[in-house]
Amino acid sequence: INISLLFINNRNNYNNIKQIIHDGIKQPKVMLNSPWRDTWFVPGNRSYIVQLLTDAGADYICKGFDSYQSRAISTEQAYVLCQNADFWLCPSEATSIDYLVSTNSRFANIPAVLNNRVFNNNRITTPMGGSDFWESGVVCADVVLRDMIEILHPELLEHELYYYIRLE
């Protein structure tokens, strides 16, 4: 396989998919990640994941930090932000709502949890048990974008989630 052609094809696919999102589309608010110990790390505005969310027609709830790097916020601050989120994506290694709530009982009252709108990117695991999202997702941004659009705007695509899974 010619890697250069693969990247060009993925870029073209990504740009074509991105065109589905149009001005005036409702942008659901999205929270990312979950706490590690008592700290919640949220990506900066310039990170690839925030760019993916933007291209998928989302409003990133932790925007305002103009950086490629993540920043730490308190779990309390994140919990307040979560109260306004329509969706919660990438909550660490969570595989179910029960698991997520077992890590912090307050999560049971987050609207995205109550409305069954929590998705994690661990649908496909590597042979060592990690999430394949962090391995192949970086070169398949077009597939990740399709997943995000399917989650946030299911009326726009007919796509079976590849990297993401709805937590039940």
OpenMM code with the backbone's topology and positions (N, CA, C; nanometers):
from openmm import Vec3, app, unit

residues = "ILE ASN ILE SER LEU LEU PHE ILE ASN ASN ARG ASN ASN TYR ASN ASN ILE LYS GLN ILE ILE HIS ASP GLY ILE LYS GLN PRO LYS VAL MET LEU ASN SER PRO TRP ARG ASP THR TRP PHE VAL PRO GLY ASN ARG SER TYR ILE VAL GLN LEU LEU THR ASP ALA GLY ALA ASP TYR ILE CYS LYS GLY PHE ASP SER TYR GLN SER ARG ALA ILE SER THR GLU GLN ALA TYR VAL LEU CYS GLN ASN ALA ASP PHE TRP LEU CYS PRO SER GLU ALA THR SER ILE ASP TYR LEU VAL SER THR ASN SER ARG PHE ALA ASN ILE PRO ALA VAL LEU ASN ASN ARG VAL PHE ASN ASN ASN ARG ILE THR THR PRO MET GLY GLY SER ASP PHE TRP GLU SER GLY VAL VAL CYS ALA ASP VAL VAL LEU ARG ASP MET ILE GLU ILE LEU HIS PRO GLU LEU LEU GLU HIS GLU LEU TYR TYR TYR ILE ARG LEU GLU".split()
positions = [
    Vec3(0.0856, -0.1190, 0.0000),
    Vec3(0.0000, 0.0000, 0.0000),
    Vec3(0.0891, 0.1239, 0.0000),
    Vec3(0.0557, 0.2178, -0.0823),
    Vec3(0.1275, 0.3446, -0.0855),
    Vec3(0.0682, 0.4349, 0.0225),
    Vec3(0.1459, 0.4596, 0.1280),
    Vec3(0.0995, 0.5378, 0.2427),
    Vec3(0.0586, 0.6789, 0.2009),
    Vec3(0.1320, 0.7393, 0.1073),
    Vec3(0.0972, 0.8743, 0.0622),
    Vec3(-0.0426, 0.8769, 0.0015),
    Vec3(-0.0758, 0.7764, -0.0785),
    Vec3(-0.2090, 0.7706, -0.1383),
    Vec3(-0.3169, 0.7487, -0.0325),
    Vec3(-0.2854, 0.6686, 0.0688),
    Vec3(-0.3797, 0.6451, 0.1774),
    Vec3(-0.4125, 0.7760, 0.2484),
    Vec3(-0.3096, 0.8553, 0.2797),
    Vec3(-0.3326, 0.9827, 0.3483),
    Vec3(-0.4100, 1.0802, 0.2607),
    Vec3(-0.3797, 1.0858, 0.1326),
    Vec3(-0.4523, 1.1744, 0.0410),
    Vec3(-0.5984, 1.1318, 0.0330),
    Vec3(-0.6221, 1.0027, 0.0217),
    Vec3(-0.7588, 0.9514, 0.0156),
    Vec3(-0.8348, 0.9823, 0.1442),
    Vec3(-0.7710, 0.9603, 0.2595),
    Vec3(-0.8346, 0.9897, 0.3878),
    Vec3(-0.8655, 1.1384, 0.3998),
    Vec3(-0.7727, 1.2244, 0.3570),
    Vec3(-0.7941, 1.3689, 0.3628),
    Vec3(-0.9113, 1.4085, 0.2732),
    Vec3(-0.9168, 1.3535, 0.1531),
    Vec3(-1.0280, 1.3838, 0.0622),
    Vec3(-1.1603, 1.3346, 0.1203),
    Vec3(-1.1609, 1.2141, 0.1745),
    Vec3(-1.2815, 1.1614, 0.2390),
    Vec3(-1.3245, 1.2516, 0.3538),
    Vec3(-1.2291, 1.2911, 0.4364),
    Vec3(-1.2574, 1.3769, 0.5518),
    Vec3(-1.3221, 1.5074, 0.5057),
    Vec3(-1.2606, 1.5716, 0.4070),
    Vec3(-1.3131, 1.6999, 0.3592),
    Vec3(-1.4517, 1.6847, 0.2974),
    Vec3(-1.4768, 1.5749, 0.2281),
    Vec3(-1.6094, 1.5498, 0.1715),
    Vec3(-1.7139, 1.5279, 0.2815),
    Vec3(-1.6780, 1.4513, 0.3832),
    Vec3(-1.7695, 1.4248, 0.4949),
    Vec3(-1.7991, 1.5545, 0.5692),
    Vec3(-1.6968, 1.6349, 0.5886),
    Vec3(-1.7112, 1.7612, 0.6619),
    Vec3(-1.8147, 1.8531, 0.5969),
    Vec3(-1.8334, 1.8398, 0.4668),
    Vec3(-1.9285, 1.9252, 0.3945),
    Vec3(-2.0735, 1.8980, 0.4339),
    Vec3(-2.0994, 1.7851, 0.4979),
    Vec3(-2.2350, 1.7513, 0.5429),
    Vec3(-2.2842, 1.8527, 0.6455),
    Vec3(-2.1912, 1.9011, 0.7270),
    Vec3(-2.2261, 1.9980, 0.8307),
    Vec3(-2.2389, 2.1350, 0.7647),
    Vec3(-2.3484, 2.2006, 0.7870),
    Vec3(-2.3740, 2.3284, 0.7210),
    Vec3(-2.4017, 2.4376, 0.8234),
    Vec3(-2.3897, 2.5609, 0.7791),
    Vec3(-2.4222, 2.6745, 0.8655),
    Vec3(-2.5673, 2.6639, 0.9099),
    Vec3(-2.5923, 2.7000, 1.0314),
    Vec3(-2.7280, 2.6972, 1.0823),
    Vec3(-2.7666, 2.5661, 1.1482),
    Vec3(-2.6823, 2.4638, 1.1376),
    Vec3(-2.7132, 2.3360, 1.2015),
    Vec3(-2.7002, 2.3528, 1.3536),
    Vec3(-2.7915, 2.2929, 1.4268),
    Vec3(-2.7842, 2.3001, 1.5735),
    Vec3(-2.6560, 2.2322, 1.6194),
    Vec3(-2.5806, 2.3025, 1.7003),
    Vec3(-2.4542, 2.2485, 1.7501),
    Vec3(-2.4710, 2.1993, 1.8938),
    Vec3(-2.4818, 2.0688, 1.9128),
    Vec3(-2.4942, 2.0179, 2.0495),
    Vec3(-2.3668, 2.0438, 2.1283),
    Vec3(-2.3841, 2.0672, 2.2575),
    Vec3(-2.2704, 2.0913, 2.3475),
    Vec3(-2.2122, 1.9573, 2.3908),
    Vec3(-2.0789, 1.9500, 2.3862),
    Vec3(-2.0101, 1.8235, 2.4134),
    Vec3(-1.9049, 1.8420, 2.5223),
    Vec3(-1.9054, 1.7501, 2.6181),
    Vec3(-1.8015, 1.7398, 2.7201),
    Vec3(-1.7121, 1.6238, 2.6828),
    Vec3(-1.5828, 1.6378, 2.7111),
    Vec3(-1.4856, 1.5329, 2.6808),
    Vec3(-1.4174, 1.4837, 2.8078),
    Vec3(-1.3794, 1.3572, 2.8036),
    Vec3(-1.2940, 1.2946, 2.9043),
    Vec3(-1.3658, 1.2742, 3.0365),
    Vec3(-1.2903, 1.2342, 3.1361),
    Vec3(-1.3395, 1.2153, 3.2723),
    Vec3(-1.2204, 1.2315, 3.3657),
    Vec3(-1.2455, 1.2421, 3.4943),
    Vec3(-1.1347, 1.2716, 3.5855),
    Vec3(-1.0364, 1.1562, 3.6016),
    Vec3(-0.9152, 1.1953, 3.6257),
    Vec3(-0.8110, 1.1027, 3.6686),
    Vec3(-0.7689, 1.1519, 3.8050),
    Vec3(-0.7921, 1.0687, 3.9044),
    Vec3(-0.7808, 1.1083, 4.0452),
    Vec3(-0.8801, 1.2218, 4.0664),
    Vec3(-0.8394, 1.3388, 4.1076),
    Vec3(-0.9346, 1.4490, 4.1282),
    Vec3(-0.9199, 1.5587, 4.0243),
    Vec3(-0.8572, 1.5256, 3.9129),
    Vec3(-0.8334, 1.6259, 3.8099),
    Vec3(-0.8912, 1.5795, 3.6779),
    Vec3(-0.9571, 1.6701, 3.6094),
    Vec3(-1.0187, 1.6421, 3.4801),
    Vec3(-0.9360, 1.7171, 3.3767),
    Vec3(-0.8768, 1.6463, 3.2834),
    Vec3(-0.7964, 1.7088, 3.1789),
    Vec3(-0.8830, 1.7285, 3.0553),
    Vec3(-0.8890, 1.8533, 3.0081),
    Vec3(-0.9690, 1.8858, 2.8901),
    Vec3(-0.8778, 1.9428, 2.7819),
    Vec3(-0.9005, 1.9033, 2.6578),
    Vec3(-0.8146, 1.9485, 2.5479),
    Vec3(-0.8297, 2.0978, 2.5205),
    Vec3(-0.7205, 2.1553, 2.4727),
    Vec3(-0.7234, 2.2944, 2.4293),
    Vec3(-0.7935, 2.3080, 2.2952),
    Vec3(-0.8293, 2.4311, 2.2609),
    Vec3(-0.9045, 2.4595, 2.1376),
    Vec3(-0.8352, 2.4121, 2.0109),
    Vec3(-0.7038, 2.4066, 2.0104),
    Vec3(-0.6305, 2.3706, 1.8893),
    Vec3(-0.6013, 2.2212, 1.8775),
    Vec3(-0.6478, 2.1421, 1.9722),
    Vec3(-0.6206, 1.9984, 1.9682),
    Vec3(-0.6980, 1.9339, 1.8538),
    Vec3(-0.6493, 1.8210, 1.8090),
    Vec3(-0.7143, 1.7501, 1.6986),
    Vec3(-0.8551, 1.7068, 1.7353),
    Vec3(-0.8777, 1.6673, 1.8597),
    Vec3(-1.0092, 1.6184, 1.8986),
    Vec3(-1.1119, 1.7313, 1.8982),
    Vec3(-1.0697, 1.8510, 1.9363),
    Vec3(-1.1607, 1.9663, 1.9319),
    Vec3(-1.1864, 2.0059, 1.7869),
    Vec3(-1.0851, 1.9930, 1.7015),
    Vec3(-1.1064, 2.0209, 1.5592),
    Vec3(-1.2062, 1.9217, 1.5003),
    Vec3(-1.1946, 1.7950, 1.5384),
    Vec3(-1.2902, 1.6941, 1.4937),
    Vec3(-1.4320, 1.7291, 1.5398),
    Vec3(-1.4448, 1.7698, 1.6648),
    Vec3(-1.5768, 1.8082, 1.7158),
    Vec3(-1.6337, 1.9261, 1.6378),
    Vec3(-1.5496, 2.0251, 1.6120),
    Vec3(-1.5931, 2.1421, 1.5350),
    Vec3(-1.6390, 2.1000, 1.3966),
    Vec3(-1.5592, 2.0170, 1.3312),
    Vec3(-1.5941, 1.9706, 1.1968),
    Vec3(-1.7198, 1.8836, 1.1973),
    Vec3(-1.7493, 1.8204, 1.3108),
    Vec3(-1.8688, 1.7371, 1.3231),
    Vec3(-1.9908, 1.8188, 1.3658),
    Vec3(-1.9754, 1.9493, 1.3772),
    Vec3(-2.0887, 2.0349, 1.4110),
    Vec3(-2.1230, 2.0368, 1.5577),
    Vec3(-2.0221, 2.0332, 1.6443),
    Vec3(-2.0440, 2.0354, 1.7889),
    Vec3(-1.9947, 2.1666, 1.8482),
    Vec3(-2.0448, 2.1957, 1.9656),
    Vec3(-2.0001, 2.3098, 2.0459),
    Vec3(-1.9264, 2.2514, 2.1660),
    Vec3(-1.7953, 2.2632, 2.1658),
    Vec3(-1.7119, 2.2095, 2.2735),
    Vec3(-1.7311, 2.2949, 2.3981),
    Vec3(-1.7748, 2.2347, 2.5036),
    Vec3(-1.8163, 2.3064, 2.6236),
    Vec3(-1.6995, 2.3649, 2.7038),
    Vec3(-1.5782, 2.3154, 2.6799),
    Vec3(-1.4604, 2.3640, 2.7540),
    Vec3(-1.3715, 2.4535, 2.6681),
    Vec3(-1.4302, 2.5128, 2.5652),
    Vec3(-1.3492, 2.5978, 2.4779),
    Vec3(-1.3031, 2.7226, 2.5531),
    Vec3(-1.2053, 2.7870, 2.4957),
    Vec3(-1.1549, 2.9088, 2.5568),
    Vec3(-1.0073, 2.9024, 2.5911),
    Vec3(-0.9461, 2.7866, 2.5766),
    Vec3(-0.8047, 2.7700, 2.6074),
    Vec3(-0.7323, 2.7486, 2.4753),
    Vec3(-0.6696, 2.8532, 2.4243),
    Vec3(-0.6083, 2.8537, 2.2915),
    Vec3(-0.4736, 2.7814, 2.2936),
    Vec3(-0.4800, 2.6493, 2.2868),
    Vec3(-0.3589, 2.5690, 2.2960),
    Vec3(-0.3830, 2.4336, 2.2298),
    Vec3(-0.2725, 2.3672, 2.1938),
    Vec3(-0.2797, 2.2294, 2.1464),
    Vec3(-0.2829, 2.1333, 2.2645),
    Vec3(-0.2429, 2.1809, 2.3791),
    Vec3(-0.2291, 2.0957, 2.4967),
    Vec3(-0.3571, 2.0933, 2.5791),
    Vec3(-0.3669, 1.9917, 2.6618),
    Vec3(-0.4779, 1.9823, 2.7558),
    Vec3(-0.4468, 2.0663, 2.8788),
    Vec3(-0.5521, 2.0997, 2.9492),
    Vec3(-0.5354, 2.1721, 3.0750),
    Vec3(-0.6164, 2.1005, 3.1818),
    Vec3(-0.5762, 2.1204, 3.3036),
    Vec3(-0.6433, 2.0555, 3.4152),
    Vec3(-0.7505, 2.1484, 3.4714),
    Vec3(-0.8680, 2.0907, 3.4971),
    Vec3(-0.9716, 2.1618, 3.5709),
    Vec3(-1.0161, 2.0706, 3.6838),
    Vec3(-1.0747, 2.1286, 3.7852),
    Vec3(-1.1189, 2.0468, 3.8978),
    Vec3(-1.2403, 1.9630, 3.8571),
    Vec3(-1.2598, 1.8540, 3.9260),
    Vec3(-1.3761, 1.7699, 3.9008),
    Vec3(-1.5039, 1.8478, 3.9270),
    Vec3(-1.5009, 1.9355, 4.0257),
    Vec3(-1.6188, 2.0166, 4.0564),
    Vec3(-1.6523, 2.1099, 3.9405),
    Vec3(-1.5510, 2.1751, 3.8842),
    Vec3(-1.5729, 2.2645, 3.7699),
    Vec3(-1.6257, 2.1853, 3.6506),
    Vec3(-1.5681, 2.0684, 3.6265),
    Vec3(-1.6127, 1.9846, 3.5153),
    Vec3(-1.7562, 1.9379, 3.5372),
    Vec3(-1.7902, 1.9036, 3.6590),
    Vec3(-1.9258, 1.8593, 3.6891),
    Vec3(-2.0263, 1.9704, 3.6573),
    Vec3(-1.9935, 2.0937, 3.6914),
    Vec3(-2.0809, 2.2071, 3.6592),
    Vec3(-2.0939, 2.2213, 3.5075),
    Vec3(-1.9825, 2.2097, 3.4345),
    Vec3(-1.9870, 2.2184, 3.2883),
    Vec3(-2.0715, 2.1058, 3.2292),
    Vec3(-2.0598, 1.9863, 3.2857),
    Vec3(-2.1360, 1.8707, 3.2367),
    Vec3(-2.2865, 1.8926, 3.2455),
    Vec3(-2.3297, 1.9769, 3.3362),
    Vec3(-2.4735, 2.0023, 3.3509),
    Vec3(-2.5317, 2.0682, 3.2259),
    Vec3(-2.4452, 2.1293, 3.1443),
    Vec3(-2.4906, 2.1963, 3.0225),
    Vec3(-2.4567, 2.1188, 2.8957),
    Vec3(-2.3978, 2.0007, 2.9103),
    Vec3(-2.3563, 1.9234, 2.7931),
    Vec3(-2.4688, 1.8335, 2.7436),
    Vec3(-2.4883, 1.8333, 2.6124),
    Vec3(-2.5856, 1.7433, 2.5509),
    Vec3(-2.5286, 1.6026, 2.5361),
    Vec3(-2.3973, 1.5950, 2.5139),
    Vec3(-2.3283, 1.4675, 2.4945),
    Vec3(-2.2015, 1.4669, 2.5784),
    Vec3(-2.1611, 1.3463, 2.6164),
    Vec3(-2.0352, 1.3266, 2.6882),
    Vec3(-1.9597, 1.2193, 2.6111),
    Vec3(-1.8419, 1.2556, 2.5611),
    Vec3(-1.7602, 1.1645, 2.4820),
    Vec3(-1.6291, 1.1331, 2.5540),
    Vec3(-1.5805, 1.0137, 2.5307),
    Vec3(-1.4475, 0.9686, 2.5747),
    Vec3(-1.4276, 0.9700, 2.7265),
    Vec3(-1.5208, 0.9135, 2.8031),
    Vec3(-1.5014, 0.9116, 2.9478),
    Vec3(-1.4048, 0.8020, 2.9931),
    Vec3(-1.2782, 0.8222, 2.9632),
    Vec3(-1.1701, 0.7339, 3.0066),
    Vec3(-1.1936, 0.5910, 2.9610),
    Vec3(-1.1762, 0.4948, 3.0509),
    Vec3(-1.1888, 0.3542, 3.0113),
    Vec3(-1.3288, 0.2993, 3.0367),
    Vec3(-1.4246, 0.3845, 3.0639),
    Vec3(-1.5611, 0.3397, 3.0941),
    Vec3(-1.6176, 0.2537, 2.9805),
    Vec3(-1.6790, 0.1436, 3.0188),
    Vec3(-1.7420, 0.0540, 2.9223),
    Vec3(-1.8927, 0.0458, 2.9443),
    Vec3(-1.9408, 0.1082, 3.0529),
    Vec3(-2.0836, 0.1090, 3.0815),
    Vec3(-2.1157, 0.2291, 3.1698),
    Vec3(-2.2442, 0.2626, 3.1743),
    Vec3(-2.2890, 0.3705, 3.2627),
    Vec3(-2.2668, 0.3296, 3.4079),
    Vec3(-2.2939, 0.2037, 3.4404),
    Vec3(-2.2726, 0.1568, 3.5779),
    Vec3(-2.1275, 0.1763, 3.6207),
    Vec3(-2.0352, 0.1423, 3.5317),
    Vec3(-1.8938, 0.1620, 3.5634),
    Vec3(-1.8649, 0.3102, 3.5867),
    Vec3(-1.9151, 0.3941, 3.4996),
    Vec3(-1.8917, 0.5380, 3.5092),
    Vec3(-1.9456, 0.5925, 3.6414),
    Vec3(-2.0664, 0.5554, 3.6757),
    Vec3(-2.1282, 0.6036, 3.7997),
    Vec3(-2.0567, 0.5463, 3.9217),
    Vec3(-2.0009, 0.4259, 3.9094),
    Vec3(-1.9276, 0.3675, 4.0226),
    Vec3(-1.8010, 0.4465, 4.0539),
    Vec3(-1.7481, 0.5191, 3.9543),
    Vec3(-1.6283, 0.6001, 3.9791),
    Vec3(-1.6618, 0.7322, 4.0474),
    Vec3(-1.7882, 0.7786, 4.0293),
    Vec3(-1.8326, 0.9017, 4.0936),
    Vec3(-1.9857, 0.9035, 4.0873),
    Vec3(-2.0489, 0.8896, 4.2006),
    Vec3(-2.1955, 0.8786, 4.2034),
    Vec3(-2.2657, 1.0026, 4.1489),
    Vec3(-2.1987, 1.1189, 4.1516),
    Vec3(-2.2606, 1.2417, 4.0980),
    Vec3(-2.2837, 1.2315, 3.9477),
    Vec3(-2.2082, 1.1439, 3.8805),
    Vec3(-2.2241, 1.1300, 3.7353),
    Vec3(-2.3650, 1.0820, 3.6982),
    Vec3(-2.4330, 1.0164, 3.7903),
    Vec3(-2.5678, 0.9666, 3.7619),
    Vec3(-2.6650, 1.0802, 3.7317),
    Vec3(-2.6338, 1.2007, 3.7773),
    Vec3(-2.7225, 1.3159, 3.7590),
    Vec3(-2.6828, 1.4063, 3.6432),
    Vec3(-2.5849, 1.3674, 3.5659),
    Vec3(-2.5432, 1.4485, 3.4508),
    Vec3(-2.6450, 1.4265, 3.3386),
    Vec3(-2.6952, 1.5338, 3.2773),
    Vec3(-2.7966, 1.5195, 3.1721),
    Vec3(-2.7589, 1.4215, 3.0601),
    Vec3(-2.6344, 1.4220, 3.0163),
    Vec3(-2.5949, 1.3293, 2.9098),
    Vec3(-2.6104, 1.1838, 2.9548),
    Vec3(-2.5878, 1.1580, 3.0817),
    Vec3(-2.6066, 1.0230, 3.1362),
    Vec3(-2.7564, 0.9924, 3.1426),
    Vec3(-2.8339, 1.0853, 3.1955),
    Vec3(-2.9788, 1.0654, 3.2088),
    Vec3(-3.0468, 1.0484, 3.0731),
    Vec3(-2.9911, 1.1135, 2.9702),
    Vec3(-3.0503, 1.1082, 2.8358),
    Vec3(-2.9853, 1.0045, 2.7452),
    Vec3(-2.9002, 0.9173, 2.8036),
    Vec3(-2.8341, 0.8103, 2.7289),
    Vec3(-2.7517, 0.8643, 2.6112),
    Vec3(-2.6731, 0.9673, 2.6376),
    Vec3(-2.5892, 1.0295, 2.5349),
    Vec3(-2.4426, 1.0315, 2.5765),
    Vec3(-2.3962, 0.9176, 2.6256),
    Vec3(-2.2554, 0.9021, 2.6629),
    Vec3(-2.1957, 0.7986, 2.5691),
    Vec3(-2.0880, 0.8370, 2.5024),
    Vec3(-2.0217, 0.7499, 2.4055),
    Vec3(-1.8734, 0.7444, 2.4367),
    Vec3(-1.8170, 0.6258, 2.4212),
    Vec3(-1.6730, 0.6124, 2.4409),
    Vec3(-1.6101, 0.5550, 2.3145),
    Vec3(-1.4828, 0.5853, 2.2978),
    Vec3(-1.4097, 0.5453, 2.1770),
    Vec3(-1.3350, 0.4134, 2.1965),
    Vec3(-1.3916, 0.3230, 2.2727),
    Vec3(-1.3252, 0.1953, 2.3005),
    Vec3(-1.4022, 0.0755, 2.2456),
    Vec3(-1.4686, 0.0949, 2.1334),
    Vec3(-1.5442, -0.0152, 2.0724),
    Vec3(-1.4508, -0.1262, 2.0238),
    Vec3(-1.3367, -0.0869, 1.9686),
    Vec3(-1.2407, -0.1843, 1.9165),
    Vec3(-1.1166, -0.1800, 2.0055),
    Vec3(-1.0776, -0.2963, 2.0534),
    Vec3(-0.9599, -0.3022, 2.1388),
    Vec3(-0.8429, -0.3666, 2.0655),
    Vec3(-0.7249, -0.3312, 2.1090),
    Vec3(-0.6022, -0.3883, 2.0538),
    Vec3(-0.5767, -0.5226, 2.1212),
    Vec3(-0.4856, -0.6019, 2.0680),
    Vec3(-0.4531, -0.7303, 2.1325),
    Vec3(-0.4079, -0.7152, 2.2785),
    Vec3(-0.3545, -0.5986, 2.3141),
    Vec3(-0.3096, -0.5758, 2.4518),
    Vec3(-0.4206, -0.5160, 2.5384),
    Vec3(-0.5401, -0.4970, 2.4814),
    Vec3(-0.6538, -0.4485, 2.5595),
    Vec3(-0.6774, -0.2986, 2.5544),
    Vec3(-0.5942, -0.2252, 2.4817),
    Vec3(-0.6139, -0.0807, 2.4699),
    Vec3(-0.7162, -0.0474, 2.3634),
    Vec3(-0.7488, 0.0791, 2.3541),
    Vec3(-0.8440, 0.1247, 2.2540),
    Vec3(-0.7727, 0.1469, 2.1211),
    Vec3(-0.8222, 0.0832, 2.0163),
    Vec3(-0.7633, 0.1000, 1.8831),
    Vec3(-0.7801, 0.2426, 1.8310),
    Vec3(-0.8718, 0.3176, 1.8888),
    Vec3(-0.8899, 0.4575, 1.8518),
    Vec3(-0.7569, 0.5322, 1.8568),
    Vec3(-0.6781, 0.5063, 1.9604),
    Vec3(-0.5520, 0.5781, 1.9799),
    Vec3(-0.4420, 0.5270, 1.8879),
    Vec3(-0.4654, 0.4167, 1.8192),
    Vec3(-0.3661, 0.3648, 1.7258),
    Vec3(-0.4059, 0.3930, 1.5816),
    Vec3(-0.5178, 0.3394, 1.5369),
    Vec3(-0.5552, 0.3589, 1.3968),
    Vec3(-0.6386, 0.4845, 1.3734),
    Vec3(-0.7029, 0.5348, 1.4786),
    Vec3(-0.7872, 0.6534, 1.4628),
    Vec3(-0.7125, 0.7762, 1.4144),
    Vec3(-0.5842, 0.7850, 1.4471),
    Vec3(-0.5069, 0.9025, 1.4053),
    Vec3(-0.4840, 0.9060, 1.2550),
    Vec3(-0.4855, 0.7900, 1.1906),
    Vec3(-0.4686, 0.7877, 1.0450),
    Vec3(-0.6020, 0.7685, 0.9734),
    Vec3(-0.7077, 0.7484, 1.0493),
    Vec3(-0.8415, 0.7315, 0.9909),
    Vec3(-0.9354, 0.8388, 1.0445),
    Vec3(-0.8901, 0.9622, 1.0377),
    Vec3(-0.9698, 1.0737, 1.0897),
    Vec3(-1.1046, 1.0831, 1.0198),
    Vec3(-1.1110, 1.0390, 0.8956),
    Vec3(-1.2384, 1.0407, 0.8239),
    Vec3(-1.3403, 0.9474, 0.8897),
    Vec3(-1.2954, 0.8341, 0.9390),
    Vec3(-1.3847, 0.7402, 1.0071),
    Vec3(-1.4269, 0.7975, 1.1423),
    Vec3(-1.3328, 0.8594, 1.2132),
    Vec3(-1.3648, 0.9221, 1.3414),
    Vec3(-1.4677, 1.0336, 1.3201),
    Vec3(-1.4497, 1.1137, 1.2157),
    Vec3(-1.5446, 1.2208, 1.1863),
    Vec3(-1.6836, 1.1633, 1.1559),
    Vec3(-1.6896, 1.0562, 1.0788),
    Vec3(-1.8187, 0.9911, 1.0507),
    Vec3(-1.8846, 0.9460, 1.1807),
    Vec3(-1.8059, 0.8858, 1.2692),
    Vec3(-1.8588, 0.8431, 1.3988),
    Vec3(-1.9171, 0.9618, 1.4749),
    Vec3(-1.8422, 1.0696, 1.4801),
    Vec3(-1.8879, 1.1864, 1.5568),
    Vec3(-2.0150, 1.2466, 1.4978),
    Vec3(-2.0215, 1.2531, 1.3660),
    Vec3(-2.1424, 1.3061, 1.3028),
    Vec3(-2.2600, 1.2124, 1.3296),
    Vec3(-2.2376, 1.0833, 1.3234),
    Vec3(-2.3446, 0.9868, 1.3520),
    Vec3(-2.3956, 1.0029, 1.4954),
    Vec3(-2.3052, 1.0279, 1.5892),
    Vec3(-2.3439, 1.0473, 1.7292),
    Vec3(-2.4208, 1.1779, 1.7458),
    Vec3(-2.3671, 1.2860, 1.6934),
    Vec3(-2.4210, 1.4199, 1.7181),
    Vec3(-2.5373, 1.4569, 1.6271),
    Vec3(-2.5364, 1.4057, 1.5058),
    Vec3(-2.6373, 1.4397, 1.4049),
    Vec3(-2.6790, 1.3126, 1.3296),
    Vec3(-2.7429, 1.2183, 1.3963),
    Vec3(-2.7744, 1.0894, 1.3323),
    Vec3(-2.8645, 1.1021, 1.2097),
    Vec3(-2.9312, 1.2132, 1.1964),
    Vec3(-3.0184, 1.2324, 1.0802),
    Vec3(-2.9404, 1.2623, 0.9522),
    Vec3(-2.8114, 1.2916, 0.9634),
    Vec3(-2.7329, 1.3328, 0.8471),
    Vec3(-2.6626, 1.2189, 0.7746),
    Vec3(-2.6373, 1.1100, 0.8439),
    Vec3(-2.5624, 0.9979, 0.7856),
    Vec3(-2.6308, 0.8665, 0.8190),
    Vec3(-2.6010, 0.7675, 0.7403),
    Vec3(-2.6313, 0.6298, 0.7792),
    Vec3(-2.4962, 0.5626, 0.7951),
    Vec3(-2.4525, 0.5544, 0.9178),
    Vec3(-2.3174, 0.5052, 0.9457),
    Vec3(-2.3208, 0.4230, 1.0739),
    Vec3(-2.2650, 0.3054, 1.0685),
    Vec3(-2.2502, 0.2246, 1.1899),
    Vec3(-2.1231, 0.2692, 1.2599),
    Vec3(-2.1351, 0.2997, 1.3882),
    Vec3(-2.0191, 0.3471, 1.4635),
    Vec3(-1.9053, 0.2453, 1.4551),
    Vec3(-1.7860, 0.2977, 1.4334),
    Vec3(-1.6683, 0.2127, 1.4196),
    Vec3(-1.5835, 0.2157, 1.5469),
    Vec3(-1.5435, 0.3355, 1.5899),
    Vec3(-1.4590, 0.3490, 1.7093),
    Vec3(-1.5409, 0.3692, 1.8368),
    Vec3(-1.6545, 0.4306, 1.8240),
    Vec3(-1.7354, 0.4691, 1.9408),
    Vec3(-1.8453, 0.3669, 1.9682),
    Vec3(-1.8864, 0.3657, 2.0935),
    Vec3(-1.9979, 0.2832, 2.1370),
    Vec3(-2.0776, 0.3642, 2.2393),
    Vec3(-2.2090, 0.3512, 2.2305),
    Vec3(-2.2954, 0.4164, 2.3307),
    Vec3(-2.2849, 0.3358, 2.4596),
    Vec3(-2.2594, 0.4032, 2.5687),
    Vec3(-2.2536, 0.3335, 2.6973),
    Vec3(-2.3951, 0.3062, 2.7471),
    Vec3(-2.4191, 0.1850, 2.7846),
    Vec3(-2.5518, 0.1429, 2.8351),
    Vec3(-2.5425, 0.1168, 2.9831),
] * unit.nanometer
topology = app.Topology()
chain = topology.addChain("A")
for resn in residues:
    res = topology.addResidue(resn, chain)
    for name in ("N", "CA", "C"):
        topology.addAtom(name, app.Element.getBySymbol(name[0]), res)
